[in-house]
Amino acid sequence: MLQLKVINNGDHAGLVWLPNNGRIDGCRGFAIQRTLTRGAAAPTESYLANHVGFTDGAAPPPAGSEWQWPIQRFQWWDYDVQVGDVVAYAVIPVIGPDAQHLALDGDAATPPSPPQTISGQDGLNISAYFNRGIVAAQWVARELDAEATAQGATKQSPHAELMSAISQPGNALRNALGGLLRPALIGLLAKAAQGDGHVYASLYELNDPEVLTQLKALGARCFLLLGNGAFKPPTNDENHDVRADLKANSQVQVFDRLVTGSHFAHNKFIVFCDANDQPQSVWTGSTNTTMTGLCTQANNGVLVNDAAVAGAYLDAWKRLHAAGNGYPPPLIAANSSARSFTVARDAAGSDQVSVWFAATDAGEDMAQARALINGAQQGVLFLFFNPGAFESDPTDWTLLQTVLNRHAPAPNPYLNPNLYIRGVVNQEIPGLTTPPAPGAGSQPSQAQMDPTAVTHPVALFTGGATAPARLDKDVLVPANVKAKYGNWETELRGASNVMIHSKVVVADPFGAHPVVMTGSHNMGMKASRENDDNLIIIEGDQALAQAYALNIIAIFQEYRWRQYVNAHATAESASWHGLEDNDIWQDGYLQGGAAELNFWLG
C-alpha cells in the first residue's frame, strides 16, 4: 500500500508518496494519474509525463501511454495546472520483468487524493504568490527557440531575446516567467487605480512597464517613496530615469529616499488604503518592481488583508518620509520595537503576525527570528540572496548561520542532528570560508563557502555539518544534458548572476507551530542595522508554510539535479543515462532518502 500527500501553492502541485512495506518487487517506476476539472468543462483524466525514458534518444510514448516512461522517484511536481483547477491524483506502480514488458498495477495504486483547488489563497487574509524566474530551464529554452523561429533572419541572441520578451507587456514568455506573482501585483495596482483609494509604496528599484503604467494611472493618489537602488554611477541613482519620468510626466507624488554610505533604501512594500486614507492591505515580499525582479529571478510576494498589519507598514512609510535621506534616532528607535498582530485565518483559527522594520538599533528583529529557528522540531527550509558575512558572535549571526548551527556538534544547546535542512543561497558570502584550522573551535558555519570562488553563483545546503554543493554556470546550463538526452535542448547561459532573490525561512511546515519569514530583509545584520528593510514573520499558518516549502524544495531539486549531472559528466560509466531497468532504483530513496520522504509526509 502507498501513502500519498498532495500540496499546492497556486503555482504547481507537489506530490510525495511512500510504500508502507519497503521496496516493491518488479517496480520500474510509477504512473501518476490526474483527474482535472477546469472551469465548467467536464473532468478529464491523464497521466503526468516524464521526459526521460529507458534509452537515450528514444521517442516518447504516445498520448495516453505516458506511464510507459514511469517516474523513478517518490516526489513529483505538476506544473501543468492553473489557478482554479480542481485536481485529484492517484499513484500507480508500473510493474514488469523488464522495460519492454510493463503494466499498471492498479491493485496497488493509491486511492485518488481528495479533490484540491489550485490557489495561492491559503487562508482568509494571507496569500502567497510565486514567479517562475529560473530561466536556465527546458521550457524557457523551447519558448526562446519558438521566438527565434518567428523572428527569422532578425533573430537575436538568446539573452537579447529574453530581455526583449520580458520588456513587452502581454508577451507569452514574460507572462509565464512571472507566474502568479506578476498578475497578482499588477491586478492589485490596477484595482486601486480603478477605485478611489490611496497607495503608499516604498520601493528599492523600479522599471517594470506594467507597474509603471498602473502607478501613473493612480496619479496623485499614489505616494511613492523611491530609493536610489544600487548606487550605480555616475548619478548613484539607479532609478534616475524612472524618477525623472514620473515627476515630469505623471501626477504620482514622488518622494526621494537617496541614502548614502553603506545604507540601502531596500524596501519593497505597497500599502493599499481606502479613500479616507485608512489602511486595508499590504503587499510585501522579496520582489523588486523591475522586469528582472518579476520575471528572471526566483521571488515571492505575500498579501496581507488586515487593517492593523497594513497600518504598521503605513506608519513605517511615514517614518521614512519624515527621515528624508537619513537615519535619525527617532526612526531607529521606532523600528526597534516589536509589532505583533492576530490575523484571522479561517473560521477555525488565526495566525500570529509580527512585523519588523529596519534599520534597528541592535538587531531586535534578528533575535526573534533566531529564536524561532532554534525552536524548530522537524525541519527548516530557506532561500537566501545574500544573507551577510560570517559573524563570530552568536548574537550577530545571520539566519543562515543560525540554521546551520542546528547541526553543529555538541556542546550545542540547539543541536538536532535529525532536523531536516534544505536551502539555496544565491551569492558567495565573505567570511564563510574553508574549514577552520585545527584547534579553532567548532564553527560549522565557517566551513560552508569559499569567497574566493567567485564563479559559483548558487549553493545548495543540506545541513550545517556538510559543505554545500557550489554550482557554477556550467551546472546551471549543463551542456552534457543535450549530448546525452536527445529530447533535451540547450538552455540559456549566463542571463544573470541573480538566480535566487527570495529571502524566505520556513520552519516546521507540517508541525504544530509552522513559521514563515519573508520580506525585503536579507536576514543578516547589515540589513538589520543599516538598511531600510522589512521582515514579516507569520506563525501558525500551516497551509501558507507548506506553500512556501513547496516553492523552496522545487527550486532546490532543480539545482540538485543539475549538480548531479555536472558531477558525473566526465565519468561515462557512472553517468546517469536514463531510467534504470530494475527495481533496486528504489533503495536510494527508501533507505538513504527515507528521512526526506518522511518529512514531506509529515
KEBA-611559 format. One line per 2 residues: number of its first residue (from 1); their letters; for each residue x, y, z of C-alpha. Coordinates in steps of 0.1 Angstrom, whole numbers, plus 5000, padded with zeros to 4 digits. Layout:
<pts>
NUM> a> X Y Z | ... $
</pts>
This chain:
<pts>
1> ml> 5000 5000 5000 | 5012 5035 4992 $
3> ql> 5008 5067 5012 | 5003 5098 4991 $
5> kv> 5003 5135 5001 | 4994 5164 4977 $
7> in> 5000 5201 4984 | 4999 5231 4962 $
9> ng> 5009 5267 4962 | 4990 5281 4933 $
11> dh> 5020 5278 4910 | 5021 5240 4910 $
13> ag> 5011 5209 4929 | 5036 5187 4947 $
15> lv> 5032 5150 4953 | 5051 5127 4977 $
17> wl> 5044 5091 4983 | 5059 5061 5001 $
19> pn> 5052 5024 5002 | 5044 5010 5036 $
21> ng> 5064 4978 5032 | 5097 4989 5015 $
23> ri> 5108 4981 4980 | 5080 4970 4956 $
25> dg> 5091 4939 4937 | 5094 4944 4900 $
27> cr> 5085 4981 4902 | 5101 5000 4873 $
29> gf> 5086 5033 4885 | 5053 5049 4890 $
31> ai> 5025 5064 4869 | 5007 5095 4882 $
33> qr> 4971 5096 4871 | 4955 5131 4873 $
35> tl> 4918 5139 4873 | 4914 5176 4864 $
37> tr> 4884 5199 4863 | 4890 5232 4847 $
39> ga> 4862 5258 4847 | 4828 5244 4835 $
41> aa> 4844 5216 4814 | 4839 5180 4823 $
43> pt> 4867 5163 4844 | 4895 5148 4823 $
45> es> 4919 5120 4832 | 4955 5119 4820 $
47> yl> 4990 5107 4831 | 5017 5131 4840 $
49> an> 5045 5129 4815 | 5081 5120 4824 $
51> hv> 5105 5134 4798 | 5132 5107 4802 $
53> gf> 5130 5071 4791 | 5150 5039 4794 $
55> td> 5171 5046 4762 | 5188 5078 4751 $
57> ga> 5171 5095 4722 | 5140 5072 4722 $
59> ap> 5107 5087 4710 | 5083 5095 4739 $
61> pp> 5053 5072 4744 | 5021 5083 4727 $
63> ag> 4994 5103 4745 | 4976 5082 4769 $
65> se> 5006 5059 4774 | 5029 5083 4792 $
67> wq> 5032 5058 4820 | 5055 5036 4798 $
69> wp> 5082 5061 4808 | 5075 5057 4845 $
71> iq> 5086 5081 4872 | 5115 5067 4892 $
73> rf> 5111 5089 4922 | 5088 5093 4952 $
75> qw> 5083 5131 4947 | 5070 5149 4916 $
77> wd> 5057 5183 4906 | 5028 5191 4884 $
79> yd> 5033 5225 4867 | 5005 5219 4842 $
81> vq> 4978 5234 4864 | 4962 5267 4867 $
83> vg> 4946 5287 4895 | 4910 5275 4900 $
85> dv> 4917 5240 4887 | 4904 5212 4909 $
87> va> 4927 5182 4908 | 4930 5147 4923 $
89> ya> 4958 5123 4918 | 4965 5085 4921 $
91> vi> 4999 5070 4921 | 5002 5036 4904 $
93> pv> 5032 5012 4904 | 5044 5003 4869 $
95> ig> 5054 4966 4871 | 5072 4943 4848 $
97> pd> 5102 4919 4844 | 5119 4945 4821 $
99> aq> 5113 4978 4803 | 5098 4961 4773 $
101> hl> 5070 4943 4793 | 5054 4969 4816 $
103> al> 5019 4970 4831 | 5000 4992 4856 $
105> dg> 4994 4975 4889 | 4960 4991 4897 $
107> da> 4955 4969 4927 | 4985 4985 4944 $
109> at> 4976 5021 4935 | 4968 5048 4960 $
111> pp> 4931 5058 4962 | 4926 5092 4944 $
113> sp> 4937 5120 4966 | 4909 5143 4979 $
115> pq> 4900 5170 4953 | 4921 5201 4958 $
117> ti> 4917 5235 4943 | 4948 5251 4929 $
119> sg> 4951 5285 4947 | 4976 5310 4961 $
121> qd> 4950 5319 4987 | 4959 5298 5017 $
123> gl> 4936 5315 5042 | 4911 5342 5046 $
125> ni> 4936 5371 5049 | 4971 5359 5039 $
127> sa> 4981 5349 5003 | 5014 5338 4988 $
129> yf> 5025 5343 4952 | 5055 5329 4933 $
131> nr> 5070 5335 4899 | 5089 5311 4877 $
133> gi> 5120 5331 4874 | 5146 5304 4868 $
135> va> 5155 5309 4831 | 5180 5281 4827 $
137> aq> 5152 5256 4822 | 5139 5234 4793 $
139> wv> 5106 5252 4789 | 5123 5286 4786 $
141> ar> 5147 5271 4760 | 5118 5259 4739 $
143> el> 5100 5293 4742 | 5131 5311 4731 $
145> da> 5136 5287 4702 | 5100 5295 4691 $
147> ea> 5106 5332 4694 | 5138 5329 4674 $
149> ta> 5120 5309 4647 | 5093 5336 4645 $
151> qg> 5119 5363 4641 | 5135 5346 4612 $
153> at> 5165 5365 4598 | 5162 5392 4625 $
155> kq> 5166 5368 4654 | 5188 5379 4684 $
157> sp> 5210 5361 4708 | 5190 5341 4734 $
159> ha> 5199 5366 4761 | 5187 5395 4740 $
161> el> 5155 5376 4731 | 5148 5370 4768 $
163> ms> 5153 5407 4777 | 5132 5418 4748 $
165> ai> 5104 5394 4758 | 5102 5404 4795 $
167> sq> 5101 5441 4785 | 5069 5436 4765 $
169> pg> 5036 5435 4784 | 5014 5407 4771 $
171> na> 5044 5387 4758 | 5037 5350 4765 $
173> lr> 5072 5342 4779 | 5070 5373 4802 $
175> na> 5037 5361 4815 | 5049 5326 4820 $
177> lg> 5080 5336 4839 | 5060 5360 4860 $
179> gl> 5039 5331 4873 | 5011 5341 4897 $
181> lr> 5033 5368 4912 | 5031 5393 4883 $
183> pa> 4994 5392 4877 | 4987 5394 4914 $
185> li> 5008 5426 4919 | 4996 5442 4886 $
187> gl> 4960 5433 4895 | 4962 5449 4929 $
189> la> 4976 5481 4914 | 4950 5481 4886 $
191> ka> 4921 5476 4911 | 4934 5505 4932 $
193> aq> 4937 5527 4901 | 4901 5520 4891 $
195> gd> 4889 5528 4926 | 4892 5559 4948 $
197> gh> 4917 5547 4974 | 4953 5557 4980 $
199> vy> 4985 5537 4976 | 5017 5542 4996 $
201> as> 5048 5525 4981 | 5083 5522 4994 $
203> ly> 5105 5508 4966 | 5142 5500 4960 $
205> el> 5142 5495 4923 | 5115 5504 4897 $
207> nd> 5114 5499 4859 | 5088 5474 4851 $
209> pe> 5065 5487 4823 | 5032 5473 4837 $
211> vl> 5039 5485 4872 | 5048 5520 4859 $
213> tq> 5016 5521 4839 | 4994 5513 4869 $
215> lk> 5013 5538 4892 | 5008 5565 4865 $
217> al> 4971 5556 4864 | 4968 5561 4901 $
219> ga> 4982 5596 4896 | 4981 5619 4927 $
221> rc> 4966 5590 4947 | 5000 5573 4946 $
223> fl> 5025 5583 4972 | 5058 5568 4961 $
225> ll> 5089 5567 4983 | 5116 5558 4958 $
227> gn> 5151 5547 4968 | 5182 5550 4947 $
229> ga> 5188 5513 4941 | 5223 5500 4940 $
231> fk> 5242 5534 4937 | 5253 5529 4901 $
233> pp> 5275 5558 4888 | 5275 5584 4875 $
235> tn> 5245 5596 4895 | 5245 5568 4921 $
237> de> 5207 5567 4914 | 5197 5535 4896 $
239> nh> 5162 5549 4894 | 5172 5583 4879 $
241> dv> 5155 5580 4846 | 5123 5565 4860 $
243> ra> 5122 5591 4888 | 5126 5619 4862 $
245> dl> 5099 5605 4840 | 5074 5601 4869 $
247> ka> 5080 5636 4881 | 5077 5651 4846 $
249> ns> 5050 5630 4830 | 5026 5619 4857 $
251> qv> 5008 5632 4888 | 5024 5605 4910 $
253> qv> 5037 5621 4942 | 5073 5610 4942 $
255> fd> 5094 5614 4973 | 5132 5608 4971 $
257> rl> 5149 5585 4996 | 5185 5589 4984 $
259> vt> 5206 5572 5011 | 5244 5571 5011 $
261> gs> 5274 5552 5026 | 5267 5516 5034 $
263> hf> 5229 5520 5035 | 5204 5508 5010 $
265> ah> 5168 5520 5008 | 5159 5484 5002 $
267> nk> 5121 5481 5009 | 5096 5466 4985 $
269> fi> 5062 5472 5001 | 5029 5487 4990 $
271> vf> 5001 5498 5013 | 4966 5500 4999 $
273> cd> 4943 5524 5017 | 4906 5535 5012 $
275> an> 4895 5569 5001 | 4898 5581 5037 $
277> dq> 4934 5571 5039 | 4926 5541 5062 $
279> pq> 4949 5512 5055 | 4933 5480 5043 $
281> sv> 4960 5456 5030 | 4997 5454 5023 $
283> wt> 5019 5437 4997 | 5054 5427 5007 $
285> gs> 5080 5400 4999 | 5113 5399 4980 $
287> tn> 5103 5411 4946 | 5117 5443 4932 $
289> tt> 5093 5461 4908 | 5116 5456 4878 $
291> mt> 5114 5434 4847 | 5140 5411 4861 $
293> gl> 5126 5410 4896 | 5092 5399 4882 $
295> ct> 5105 5376 4855 | 5141 5363 4857 $
297> qa> 5148 5359 4895 | 5131 5334 4918 $
299> nn> 5109 5357 4940 | 5079 5357 4962 $
301> gv> 5051 5381 4972 | 5027 5380 5002 $
303> lv> 4995 5399 5005 | 4980 5405 5040 $
305> nd> 4944 5418 5041 | 4944 5432 5076 $
307> aa> 4940 5468 5086 | 4963 5466 5116 $
309> va> 4992 5450 5097 | 4987 5474 5068 $
311> ga> 4987 5502 5093 | 5021 5492 5107 $
313> yl> 5035 5494 5072 | 5019 5528 5066 $
315> da> 5034 5541 5098 | 5068 5528 5086 $
317> wk> 5063 5547 5053 | 5056 5579 5072 $
319> rl> 5087 5575 5093 | 5108 5570 5063 $
321> ha> 5092 5600 5046 | 5099 5621 5077 $
323> ag> 5136 5609 5078 | 5144 5623 5043 $
325> ng> 5177 5608 5032 | 5190 5600 5067 $
327> yp> 5187 5577 5096 | 5177 5599 5126 $
329> pp> 5174 5585 5161 | 5136 5586 5161 $
331> li> 5135 5563 5131 | 5158 5538 5146 $
333> aa> 5141 5538 5180 | 5106 5533 5164 $
335> ns> 5119 5504 5142 | 5135 5486 5172 $
337> sa> 5102 5477 5188 | 5081 5445 5181 $
339> rs> 5048 5448 5164 | 5026 5418 5167 $
341> ft> 4990 5412 5154 | 4964 5384 5154 $
343> va> 4951 5379 5119 | 4921 5357 5112 $
345> rd> 4929 5327 5090 | 4896 5310 5087 $
347> aa> 4866 5301 5109 | 4887 5277 5129 $
349> gs> 4917 5298 5138 | 4941 5328 5134 $
351> dq> 4977 5335 5128 | 5003 5355 5148 $
353> vs> 5019 5381 5125 | 5050 5400 5137 $
355> vw> 5062 5429 5116 | 5097 5444 5118 $
357> fa> 5113 5474 5101 | 5150 5482 5097 $
359> at> 5173 5498 5104 | 5171 5487 5141 $
361> da> 5193 5497 5170 | 5206 5462 5180 $
363> ge> 5192 5436 5156 | 5160 5431 5176 $
365> dm> 5143 5417 5145 | 5170 5390 5141 $
367> aq> 5167 5380 5178 | 5130 5369 5173 $
369> ar> 5139 5351 5140 | 5168 5332 5156 $
371> al> 5146 5321 5185 | 5120 5307 5161 $
373> in> 5147 5288 5141 | 5162 5274 5173 $
375> ga> 5127 5261 5182 | 5121 5242 5150 $
377> qq> 5114 5205 5157 | 5111 5188 5123 $
379> gv> 5128 5209 5097 | 5139 5243 5082 $
381> lf> 5139 5253 5046 | 5153 5285 5031 $
383> lf> 5161 5307 5001 | 5186 5334 5005 $
385> fn> 5200 5360 4981 | 5229 5373 5003 $
387> pg> 5224 5367 5040 | 5256 5385 5050 $
389> af> 5291 5378 5061 | 5301 5353 5087 $
391> es> 5298 5366 5123 | 5318 5350 5152 $
393> dp> 5294 5364 5179 | 5262 5342 5180 $
395> td> 5242 5374 5189 | 5252 5387 5155 $
397> wt> 5248 5356 5134 | 5230 5357 5101 $
399> ll> 5199 5335 5099 | 5219 5311 5076 $
401> qt> 5244 5306 5104 | 5216 5301 5129 $
403> vl> 5200 5274 5106 | 5233 5256 5100 $
405> nr> 5241 5257 5137 | 5212 5233 5144 $
407> ha> 5235 5206 5130 | 5267 5218 5148 $
409> pa> 5283 5192 5171 | 5279 5192 5208 $
411> pn> 5283 5211 5231 | 5254 5230 5214 $
413> py> 5221 5235 5231 | 5203 5237 5198 $
415> ln> 5218 5206 5182 | 5193 5184 5164 $
417> pn> 5211 5160 5140 | 5177 5148 5127 $
419> ly> 5164 5182 5118 | 5156 5183 5081 $
421> ir> 5175 5212 5064 | 5173 5222 5028 $
423> gv> 5180 5255 5011 | 5196 5275 4983 $
425> vn> 5218 5305 4986 | 5225 5327 4956 $
427> qe> 5256 5346 4965 | 5291 5339 4978 $
429> ip> 5294 5350 5014 | 5326 5366 5026 $
431> gl> 5339 5350 5058 | 5321 5317 5053 $
433> tt> 5353 5301 5042 | 5371 5267 5041 $
435> pp> 5371 5245 5072 | 5386 5262 5103 $
437> ap> 5422 5253 5113 | 5426 5226 5139 $
439> ga> 5420 5239 5174 | 5400 5269 5161 $
441> gs> 5369 5255 5177 | 5337 5241 5163 $
443> qp> 5324 5266 5138 | 5305 5246 5112 $
445> sq> 5292 5277 5096 | 5327 5287 5087 $
447> aq> 5331 5256 5066 | 5304 5263 5041 $
449> md> 5316 5285 5012 | 5348 5299 4997 $
451> pt> 5345 5336 4989 | 5374 5334 4965 $
453> av> 5355 5311 4942 | 5335 5340 4926 $
455> th> 5323 5318 4897 | 5298 5300 4920 $
457> pv> 5265 5320 4920 | 5244 5293 4936 $
459> al> 5250 5269 4966 | 5228 5241 4978 $
461> ft> 5227 5234 5016 | 5216 5202 5032 $
463> gg> 5228 5209 5067 | 5255 5225 5089 $
465> at> 5280 5197 5090 | 5281 5191 5053 $
467> ap> 5297 5216 5029 | 5273 5229 5003 $
469> ar> 5273 5219 4966 | 5286 5250 4949 $
471> ld> 5271 5254 4914 | 5288 5274 4886 $
473> kd> 5272 5285 4854 | 5282 5252 4837 $
475> vl> 5259 5235 4862 | 5231 5260 4857 $
477> vp> 5234 5252 4819 | 5247 5217 4816 $
479> an> 5257 5211 4780 | 5260 5174 4786 $
481> vk> 5223 5171 4790 | 5218 5178 4753 $
483> ak> 5246 5154 4744 | 5232 5126 4765 $
485> yg> 5195 5130 4762 | 5182 5136 4727 $
487> nw> 5149 5152 4739 | 5166 5179 4759 $
489> et> 5175 5213 4745 | 5205 5237 4751 $
491> el> 5194 5261 4778 | 5200 5299 4782 $
493> rg> 5235 5306 4795 | 5245 5334 4818 $
495> as> 5214 5355 4818 | 5222 5370 4852 $
497> nv> 5242 5364 4884 | 5210 5367 4904 $
499> mi> 5190 5335 4902 | 5176 5333 4937 $
501> hs> 5164 5366 4950 | 5138 5353 4975 $
503> kv> 5145 5358 5012 | 5125 5331 5030 $
505> vv> 5129 5309 5060 | 5102 5282 5067 $
507> ad> 5102 5262 5099 | 5081 5230 5106 $
509> pf> 5056 5234 5078 | 5040 5201 5088 $
511> ga> 5044 5206 5125 | 5023 5221 5153 $
513> hp> 5040 5255 5151 | 5047 5264 5114 $
515> vv> 5066 5296 5107 | 5072 5317 5076 $
517> mt> 5096 5346 5075 | 5100 5368 5044 $
519> gs> 5101 5404 5032 | 5128 5426 5017 $
521> hn> 5152 5417 5046 | 5183 5397 5035 $
523> mg> 5183 5382 5070 | 5217 5394 5081 $
525> mk> 5230 5421 5104 | 5237 5446 5077 $
527> as> 5200 5445 5067 | 5190 5448 5103 $
529> re> 5213 5476 5113 | 5220 5496 5081 $
531> nd> 5193 5493 5055 | 5157 5503 5050 $
533> dn> 5141 5468 5051 | 5111 5449 5064 $
535> li> 5106 5414 5078 | 5072 5397 5083 $
537> ii> 5070 5366 5105 | 5038 5345 5103 $
539> eg> 5032 5318 5129 | 5006 5291 5129 $
541> dq> 4995 5291 5092 | 5003 5255 5081 $
543> al> 4990 5259 5046 | 5010 5290 5040 $
545> aq> 5041 5274 5054 | 5036 5244 5031 $
547> ay> 5031 5266 5001 | 5064 5283 5007 $
549> al> 5081 5250 5015 | 5069 5236 4982 $
551> ni> 5083 5266 4963 | 5117 5262 4981 $
553> ia> 5121 5224 4975 | 5112 5227 4939 $
555> if> 5140 5252 4933 | 5164 5231 4954 $
557> qe> 5156 5199 4934 | 5160 5217 4901 $
559> yr> 5196 5227 4911 | 5204 5194 4928 $
561> wr> 5196 5175 4896 | 5219 5198 4876 $
563> qy> 5247 5194 4902 | 5244 5156 4899 $
565> vn> 5245 5157 4861 | 5276 5180 4862 $
567> ah> 5294 5159 4888 | 5290 5128 4865 $
569> at> 5297 5145 4832 | 5332 5131 4829 $
571> ae> 5326 5097 4844 | 5310 5079 4815 $
573> sa> 5304 5046 4833 | 5289 5064 4863 $
575> sw> 5268 5089 4843 | 5230 5088 4846 $
577> hg> 5217 5077 4811 | 5180 5074 4818 $
579> le> 5156 5052 4837 | 5170 5021 4854 $
581> dn> 5157 4988 4841 | 5154 4972 4875 $
583> di> 5136 4976 4908 | 5166 4984 4930 $
585> wq> 5165 5021 4920 | 5140 5024 4949 $
587> dg> 5167 5017 4975 | 5184 5050 4974 $
589> yl> 5151 5068 4982 | 5137 5043 5007 $
591> qg> 5170 5039 5026 | 5192 5069 5023 $
593> ga> 5163 5092 5014 | 5137 5079 5038 $
595> ae> 5141 5110 5061 | 5133 5133 5032 $
597> ln> 5101 5114 5023 | 5091 5111 5060 $
599> fw> 5095 5148 5065 | 5072 5157 5035 $
601> lg> 5047 5131 5045 | 5046 5148 5079 $
</pts>
